[in-house]
Amino acid sequence: MNETERQLLQPLALMVAQYLVHCIEDTELDSMAMSAGEIALTVLAGYGLVSLKGGHRIRGDWTDVGRQFLEDARKA
């Protein structure tokens, strides 16, 4: 990803971490059947930051790369 993509993805990742966490352990992300959440998870998955899960709505987990990206975004 280039610098512009990184700058756009950081706030998206932070918002996903704040609003789409399904479990206390911060292990599962759930779109809550909101189109914005579904799009956010799909975009992050396209960059390898989230791995998507099947089911009746879009859910996912942070990848190792995604967790590191999120940690860096929190420091920025």
ABEGO torsion letter per residue (X at the ends): XBAAAAAAAAAAAAAAAAAABABAAGABBBAGGBAAAAAAAAAAAAAGABBBBBEABBBBBBBAAAAAAAAAAAAX
